[in-house]
Amino acid sequence: MSVDYATLKKGGFMRQKQKNCFSLRLKVVGGNLEAKQLSTIANVAERYGDGHVHLTSRQGVEIPFIKLQDIDEVKAALAEGDCEPGVCGPRVRTVTACQGKEICPSGCIDTYGLAREISDRFFAKELPHKFKFGITGCQNNCLKAEENDVGIKGGIEVKWNKDNCINCGICAEVCREKAITIEDGEVIVDQSKCNYCGRCTKACPTDAWENDEGYVLSFGGLFGNRIHKGETIIPIIHGKEKLFKVIDAAVEFFEKHANSGERFRLTIERVGEDKFKQTILEAYNNG
């Protein structure tokens, strides 16, 4: 029997060293799985695998030792529990995310909601090579946004509201970047030092700050055989419409210019940093 391994890999079934055995990668968005899905995964692992699962470095779940002859049954069993196979190969991979502001006190944005939107828009999109999104809720950077082809970091741009301020000085004390000073009862924010962490507004006892949530993007992260920290080349973005215009521009740049088997960072270097920056700036300014 002829086996189409390329199609199986595209659908998340990766060949193991053991003959006719596959490790099945599942689709997990933002690291979130419901109890029903976990139960289904456990049952499939026991019935069709060897009873264990592997948690990947990108919040994924893989079920090893799936037999070739059981693949169709495995797909059906997973579907009953609202589980989907993931993808491998040259396409957009699982979108990773931390818990974000819905759960974490430090979070500045709804990371999981954004992860779902990006996944709905891009997951499994065919590209010259794999492409990864990572979303982290704040400057604590638990998700290490700069490791990704496109990294998104939540931030809050603040503006002091004098009428609500009691000049307690807490904002200046908690600012790790020393961006806040208090002079003659006036709170001064040095925007060149501010990293949009939001510590000042979260610590303020009187809500003396106006908050504008946003997204700090980095591009071209690479943490495999070669390491390159993703670079931030535009200011903080406010609003989903502009955010997706910039993300679309980055993905389209890669799709248009990359050679087969070439990672995003290498495409940027080959085509030219200036050309890529121009593309992103145009999307940002026209968003």
C-alpha positions in Angstrom: 0.0 0.0 0.0 1.3 3.4 -1.0 1.3 5.9 1.9 1.2 9.7 1.3 3.4 10.8 4.1 3.5 14.4 3.0 -0.3 14.7 3.3 -0.2 12.9 6.7 2.4 15.4 7.9 0.4 18.3 6.6 -2.5 17.0 8.8 -0.4 16.8 11.9 0.8 13.1 11.7 4.6 13.1 12.1 6.5 9.9 11.3 8.3 8.3 14.3 11.5 6.2 14.3 9.3 3.2 14.9 7.8 1.8 11.6 4.2 2.7 10.8 4.0 4.8 14.0 3.1 8.5 14.1 3.1 11.3 16.7 -0.1 13.3 16.1 0.1 17.0 16.7 -3.2 18.6 17.8 -4.5 22.1 17.2 -4.3 24.1 20.4 -5.1 27.8 20.3 -3.4 30.0 22.9 -2.7 27.1 25.1 -6.3 26.6 26.0 -8.0 23.2 26.2 -11.4 22.4 27.6 -11.9 19.6 30.1 -13.9 17.6 27.4 -10.9 17.9 25.0 -8.5 16.8 27.7 -10.6 13.7 28.4 -10.8 12.9 24.7 -7.1 13.2 24.3 -6.5 11.0 27.2 -8.9 8.3 25.9 -7.3 8.4 22.4 -3.8 8.2 23.9 -4.8 5.1 25.9 -6.8 3.4 23.1 -4.6 4.2 20.1 -1.3 5.3 21.5 0.9 4.0 24.3 -0.9 5.9 27.1 1.0 9.1 27.2 1.0 12.5 25.5 3.8 15.0 24.9 3.4 18.7 25.7 5.5 20.7 23.2 7.4 23.9 23.8 4.7 25.8 21.8 1.8 24.8 24.0 0.9 21.9 21.7 -0.2 18.4 22.6 1.1 15.4 20.7 -0.1 11.8 20.9 2.7 9.4 20.0 2.5 5.8 18.8 -0.6 6.2 16.6 -0.6 3.3 14.2 -1.0 3.8 10.5 -4.0 1.6 10.3 -5.8 3.5 13.1 -5.5 7.1 11.6 -9.0 7.4 10.4 -10.5 6.0 13.7 -8.3 8.4 15.6 -9.6 11.4 13.6 -13.2 10.4 14.2 -12.6 9.8 17.9 -11.0 13.2 18.3 -13.7 15.0 16.4 -16.3 13.6 18.8 -14.4 15.4 21.6 -14.1 18.7 19.7 -10.4 18.1 19.0 -8.7 18.9 15.7 -5.3 17.7 14.3 -2.7 20.4 14.0 -0.4 21.1 11.1 3.3 20.6 10.3 5.4 21.7 7.4 5.4 25.0 5.5 2.4 26.8 6.8 1.2 28.9 9.7 1.4 27.0 12.9 -0.4 27.0 16.2 -0.8 30.5 17.7 0.6 30.6 21.2 -0.5 33.0 24.0 -0.2 33.5 27.7 -3.3 34.0 29.9 -3.5 37.7 29.4 -5.6 40.3 31.2 -8.7 38.1 31.5 -6.8 36.1 34.2 -3.4 37.6 34.9 -3.1 40.8 37.0 -0.2 42.0 34.9 -1.9 41.4 31.6 -2.6 44.4 29.4 -4.6 42.8 26.5 -6.9 39.9 25.9 -4.3 37.5 24.6 -6.6 34.4 24.1 -9.2 36.4 22.2 -6.5 37.8 19.9 -5.0 34.3 19.5 -8.4 33.0 18.3 -8.7 35.8 15.8 -5.2 35.3 14.4 -5.8 31.5 14.2 -9.1 31.9 12.4 -7.4 34.2 9.9 -4.1 32.4 9.3 -3.9 28.9 10.8 -2.7 26.3 8.3 -2.1 29.0 5.6 0.3 27.7 3.0 3.6 29.6 3.0 7.2 29.0 1.7 8.2 27.8 5.2 6.7 27.5 8.7 5.4 30.7 10.3 4.8 31.3 14.0 2.8 33.8 16.0 3.3 34.3 19.7 1.2 36.7 21.9 2.3 37.8 25.4 0.1 40.0 27.6 2.7 42.4 29.0 6.4 43.3 29.4 6.9 40.2 31.6 7.0 38.5 28.3 6.1 35.0 29.6 5.5 33.9 26.0 8.8 35.3 24.7 7.2 37.1 21.8 10.5 37.9 20.1 11.1 34.2 19.4 8.3 34.2 16.8 8.1 35.3 13.2 5.6 37.8 14.4 5.5 38.5 18.1 2.8 40.6 19.8 3.2 42.1 23.3 0.5 43.8 25.1 1.0 47.3 26.4 -0.8 50.3 27.9 0.0 53.9 26.8 -0.8 56.1 29.7 -1.8 59.8 30.2 -1.8 61.4 33.6 -5.1 62.7 34.9 -4.2 65.5 37.3 -7.7 65.9 38.7 -7.7 62.4 40.2 -4.1 62.5 41.4 -3.3 62.7 45.2 0.5 62.9 44.6 1.2 59.7 46.5 4.2 58.9 44.3 3.4 55.2 43.9 3.5 55.4 40.1 7.1 56.7 40.2 8.1 54.1 42.7 6.8 51.1 40.7 8.1 52.3 37.3 11.1 50.0 36.6 12.2 52.1 33.6 12.4 55.3 35.7 10.1 56.9 33.1 8.0 58.7 35.7 9.2 61.7 37.8 7.2 64.1 40.0 8.1 67.8 40.0 6.2 70.4 42.0 3.1 68.2 42.1 3.2 67.4 38.4 3.6 63.8 37.2 5.9 63.7 34.2 6.2 60.7 31.9 9.3 60.4 29.7 7.8 58.6 26.7 11.3 57.8 25.4 11.7 55.5 28.5 8.2 54.2 28.8 7.8 50.5 27.7 4.0 50.4 28.1 4.2 47.9 31.0 1.2 49.5 32.8 2.6 49.1 36.2 1.9 52.8 37.1 -1.8 52.7 36.2 -2.3 49.2 37.8 -0.7 50.4 41.1 -2.5 53.8 41.2 -5.0 54.0 44.1 -7.1 56.7 42.6 -7.3 55.9 38.9 -5.3 59.0 37.9 -4.4 57.6 34.5 -6.1 57.4 31.2 -5.3 54.0 29.6 -5.0 53.2 25.9 -4.3 49.5 25.4 -2.2 48.5 22.4 0.1 46.0 20.8 3.9 46.1 20.5 5.0 44.0 17.5 8.3 42.3 16.7 9.3 40.7 13.4 11.7 38.0 12.3 12.3 36.1 15.5 14.3 32.9 14.9 15.3 30.4 17.7 16.4 27.2 15.9 19.8 26.4 14.4 20.3 30.1 14.2 19.1 32.6 16.8 17.8 36.1 16.1 15.7 38.2 18.4 12.6 39.6 16.6 12.9 43.4 16.1 10.4 46.1 16.9 10.4 48.7 14.1 7.1 50.6 14.6 5.4 52.3 17.6 2.8 50.7 19.7 -0.4 50.0 17.7 -3.9 50.9 19.0 -6.9 49.1 17.5 -7.4 45.8 15.8 -7.9 47.2 12.3 -4.4 48.7 12.2 -2.9 45.7 13.9 -4.2 43.3 11.3 -3.2 45.6 8.4 0.4 45.4 9.7 0.2 41.6 10.3 -1.2 41.1 6.9 1.6 43.1 5.4 4.2 41.0 7.1 2.7 37.7 6.0 2.2 38.9 2.5 5.9 40.1 2.4 7.0 36.6 3.3 4.6 34.9 0.9 5.8 37.1 -2.0 9.5 37.2 -1.4 10.6 34.0 0.4 12.3 31.1 -1.3 11.0 27.6 -0.6 12.4 26.4 2.8 13.5 29.9 3.9 12.5 31.3 7.2 11.1 34.8 7.6 14.2 36.3 9.1 16.4 35.0 6.3 14.0 36.4 3.8 14.2 39.8 5.4 18.0 39.7 5.3 18.1 38.6 1.7 15.5 41.0 0.3 16.7 43.8 2.5 15.9 45.3 5.9 15.0 48.7 4.5 12.5 47.2 2.0 10.8 45.2 4.8 10.7 48.2 7.1 9.2 50.3 4.4 6.5 47.7 3.8 5.6 47.6 7.5 5.7 51.4 7.9 3.4 51.9 5.0 0.9 49.5 6.5 1.2 51.2 9.9 0.8 54.7 8.5 -2.1 53.8 6.3 -3.9 51.6 8.9 
